[in-house]
Structure formats: structure tokens, C-alpha cells
Amino acid sequence: MRQKNSSRPAWWLIVAAALAFSGAGVATAQPPSEPAALAASPGCGKAPTLRNGNQTIQSSGKNRSFILSIPDNYDNTRQYRLVFGFHWWGGTADQVAGGGSDGDVYAHYGLRRLANNSAIFVAPQGIGNGWANSGGEDVRFTDDMISRIENDLCVDTTQRFSLGFSYGGAMSISLACSRPTMFRAIAAIASPGEISGCAGGTAPVAYMGIHGINDNIGSGRGQRDRWVRNNGCTPQNAPEPAPNSRTHITTTYSGCRTGYPVVWAPFDGGHQQGPVDGCAGCESGARSWVKTEVWKFFTGDTTPGPTSFRLRGEASGRCLDVNGAGTANGTQMITWDCHTNANQQYTQNGQTLQVTGKCLDVPNNASSGTRVQIWDCHGGANQNWNVTNGTITSVQTGLCLTSGGTNNGAAVTVATCQGGANQRWAKA
């Protein structure tokens, strides 16, 4: 997911109409009474000149850079969210934008996939791979990025967000302090405190804090309590998971000013950006709960996650099954009588098919007849599948998911697509 440094020390334009919120999500507000055009950036309606990838601008007399991710089929009449993802100390914009070793499933802290083309993402590059914000230069850099982006692209200026891990969390806090009327909400993951500064710091901003109980938890609590005060929330001793519980607890504070929620999500772990429930010390952006919680907070999307389903083979009438209900990498797939156990329950996230916390996988550049297996989700092409018209096709190879027989235990492979009943699957 990332390379760690040994010292490892994400808009709210005020409008006259009040916003009403449900739950903890900051974007569940009803739209303001003013015309929607007031939220449109100058770039709305323009033919864009910006493209995906690396961008360079001048800021405070220095060359600065950021990586831009624009939605597929960008529409210059649609107002998009704008999300900044700041890297950790020693990290890079490339690692944020590319998802590090987890790949595309964790791009932009895993939010890009969850956004489903509803947001523009920005991964800025810090000076010296950090966010010292000397003399406020990184805040001005953010101002300059916003100006450049919004003069060219169509952004909803009431929907700007910032998040980051460690130093990136501190930079997001700095923006909440110094630009409270610009940013709709921030999420600070394992922030070490105000090491990027906090000019101002008394105005309300929707805030989510995520912190390991073994990672200077006092610093995380202190930042949480600042926004509890600023946002007018009712103070409380929010529950935290017990050591060795291998879980997290999410608390939404009560009494907060309308439109300014505070959410606190401590977890049993250390200085991590991708903790995994049920797994001591595990670090995986692909499997972590963090990205889902942050996106829910930013967007107010409190709907349940993807509905699970089984995959029933047409020829056999039996279901795609993880052999022996195994969870180890490399456990192979078979067909078996359909049941309701977890090893036949699939969810689809983009082009991945997930089961038992893993992804349906074939070895890289597999040939016809290669067995299908499960593996840790990493977003690679060998874990991407096209599910269309009853067939399930490997994106990397173009081969079809195929049952080798109709009996219990029949091997499941990828094979040359022929349109037979043994290559057709139905969600059940």
C-alpha cells in the first residue's frame, strides 16, 4: 500500500440557507435555497484544458506539482465534488494517486472507486515529501490548486473535502483551521497533531478523526475535542476498542451545529492508514474499513454496502464455491450445491468479485485451463472481471469463467469463450 518512513510523525462555502443533516454524513444536506448556480465554479460550461495526470503550477514563487484524476466521461455541465488527498511524511503524490502496492482499489485513499465518477481527485506533492507549511506556503499552494482546477473544471464549491494519513492528516487539519469556509469536511487518519500549523482553528468544520489506540491516542483525542468545541457538539467520553479486540468503534457526536458533525473512529492498532478488522496489525487499503467510513462521512451515503449474491452455473445448477470454505491465498474455486454460507456469497465492487474477504483471482497472464482462485485484493487486472449477459470474463486475458463439470467439486477455470452453458452464470 505504501512505503512507511521510520519517523512517520480530506467546502464549505457559507450560504444564507441553513443545511439539514441526517446521520453523520456531511453531504446529506438539503440544497440551499439560492439557485444552484451559486455553487458552480467558473469552469462549469467550459471546454476543459486540464487532463488526468501530473500538473505543475507556480505557488509562492516555487514550482509545485499535483496529480489530477478527472471522472470518466467528464461533463462540463455537472458540478463535481473536489477531494484532496495529502500524502504522509516520506510519501508521494504518486502513491496516493496510484494506491501504492494495493493498486487502483486504493487510489486516492480508496475513494476514487467509491466515488463512481462523482468527484475530481487531487493528490498534491509536498516539499521534501512533507507538509511543514512554512509561512503558510502549503495552504497557499492549496488555494492555487483550487483556483487552477475550478477555473477550468466544473466543481460544486460547496463540496470540497480533504483527507490524509499522518502528516497528510495534519495538513488537512491545517486547512480546516485556516480555510473553514472553503472546505466542507476533512478526515484525519492517524494525525500526529498540528505539525502543519493551525492558523485560526476556532470556526466549525465537519470533522472525522481515525486513530489507533496504540498510536499517541491522546493527540487524536485532542484534535477531536477541538472540533467538538468548535462545532458545538455535546462532549462525551466516546468508547474505544479494547486492546486485542481487533476492531474499531465509530461514534457520531450528538448536539453538533447543523451541518457540522464530528465522527470519531478509534481502532485497535498503531500508526496505520489501512487497518483491517479481525486482523492484528494488518495493513491493507484494499480490505480496510477506513475508506468506506470516510466516503460515507463525506457524502452522507448511509445505504448498506453492496448486496451479496451467489453465482449459479447454468449447466450444473450448482454454485461457484471457495473450496473447503478456505480463506488462504490460492484457495481454488469449485462448483458445489448452492447454500447460504460465506464461501458462496459474492459482492461486486467495480470489476472485482469479492468473497470471504478476498478477491476472485487468476494468476497473471493465465492461459486457457488455469484454475481460478482467491487472493488478497490488490486491484490488478488479473482480479478484474466483466460480468455481462451471463458470462464472467477475465479483463486481463479475455478468457471466460468455466465449470469443468456438473458434479460437486468440479474445478473452475478460465478458458477460451465458446458460449456453452458451462460458461454461463446467473446471480442467485
Stockholm file with secondary structure:
# STOCKHOLM 1.0

chainA/1-428         MRQKNSSRPAWWLIVAAALAFSGAGVATAQPPSEPAALAASPGCGKAPTLRNGNQTIQSSGKNRSFILSIPDNYDNTRQYRLVFGFHWWGGTADQVAGGGSDGDVYAHYGLRRLANNSAIFVAPQGIGNGWANSGGEDVRFTDDMISRIENDLCVDTTQRFSLGFSYGGAMSISLACSRPTMFRAIAAIASPGEISGCAGGTAPVAYMGIHGINDNIGSGRGQRDRWVRNNGCTPQNAPEPAPNSRTHITTTYSGCRTGYPVVWAPFDGGHQQGPVDGCAGCESGARSWVKTEVWKFFTGDTTPGPTSFRLRGEASGRCLDVNGAGTANGTQMITWDCHTNANQQYTQNGQTLQVTGKCLDVPNNASSGTRVQIWDCHGGANQNWNVTNGTITSVQTGLCLTSGGTNNGAAVTVATCQGGANQRWAKA
#=GR chainA/1-428 SS CCCCCTTCCCCCCCCSSCCCCCTTCTTCCCCCSSCGGGGBCTTTTSCCCCCSEEEEEEETTEEEEEEEECCTTCCTTSCEEEEEEECCTTCCHHHHHHTGGGGGGGTTTTHHHHHTTCEEEEEECCGGGSCCCGGGHHHHHHHHHHHHHHTTSCEEEEEEEEEEETHHHHHHHHHHHHCTTTCSEEEEESCCSSTTCCSSCCSCCEEEEEEETTSCHHHHHHHHHHHHHHTTCCCCCCCCCCTTCCCBCCEECSSCCTTCCEEEEEESSSSCSSBCTTSTTCBCTTTCSHHHHHHHHHHCCCSCCCCCBCEEETTTCCEEEEGGGCCSTTCBEEEECCCCSGGGCBEEETTEEEETTEEEECCTTCCTTEECEEECCCCCGGGCEEEETTEEEETTTCCEEEESCSSTTCBEEEECCCCCGGGCEEEC
#=GC SS_cons         CCCCCTTCCCCCCCCSSCCCCCTTCTTCCCCCSSCGGGGBCTTTTSCCCCCSEEEEEEETTEEEEEEEECCTTCCTTSCEEEEEEECCTTCCHHHHHHTGGGGGGGTTTTHHHHHTTCEEEEEECCGGGSCCCGGGHHHHHHHHHHHHHHTTSCEEEEEEEEEEETHHHHHHHHHHHHCTTTCSEEEEESCCSSTTCCSSCCSCCEEEEEEETTSCHHHHHHHHHHHHHHTTCCCCCCCCCCTTCCCBCCEECSSCCTTCCEEEEEESSSSCSSBCTTSTTCBCTTTCSHHHHHHHHHHCCCSCCCCCBCEEETTTCCEEEEGGGCCSTTCBEEEECCCCSGGGCBEEETTEEEETTEEEECCTTCCTTEECEEECCCCCGGGCEEEETTEEEETTTCCEEEESCSSTTCBEEEECCCCCGGGCEEEC
//
